[in-house]
Amino acid sequence: MRTNLNDTGAVTTAISVADFKVFGRIFHTQDDTALGDMVLAATQVIENETRRALITRSFTYSLEAFPTDGEIVLPRSPFISVSSITYTDAAGATQTFSASAYNAFSVNGIGRVILKGSQSWPSTLGEGALDVSVAFTAGYGAAAANIPRALVHACLLQCSHMYDNRASVAMAAAPVEIPMTVRRLIVQYQDGGYW
């Protein structure tokens, strides 16, 4: 089934340029613009690798149809809440699915939406479009102080790697991949229950 995740909130970085400059022992301002881009990119790398929103924000998860097994698994964690489920009905009109017909909850931070009791998913238009949209919120909180320290450190290391190595390989006698300590820090936060 085709799906799409749209980040409807602005990405807030897990670290500031000032934090990184202290960590990286950078005492000049010539690279501040580039550092801002690297800090944002490092945050996005960690979020994509772990499928977690480091700072709380809103997402819209779109699906081709409602699942046949009755459960929607949301692809960003840590899950906070579902604000709405909308769908395109068989007549082509947009409808809102009643919140009283489903439960939304978290299992190990992963958001899940399941039908209550004898409820069933409504019929959708079904012409290959993404007919179902789940608006939800995920993240550790509104401030970087809420992010687990290992993930903050992973962002610092990722940014340091990007600053020190402007390429993904080191040129020595033979090109070698630069080891990434970041992997070791974020592996504990990677969610295996998505697919």
Secondary structure, 3 states (H helix, E strand, C coil): CCEEEEECCCCCCCCCHHHHHHHHCCCCCCCHHHHHHHHHHHHHHHHHHHCECCCCEEEEEEECCCCCCCEEECCCECEEEEEEEEEECCCCCEEECCHHHEEEEEECCEEEEEECCCCCCCCCCCCCCCCEEEEEEECCCCCHHHCCHHHHHHHHHHHHHHHHCCCCEECCCCCEECCCHHHHHHHHHCCCCCC
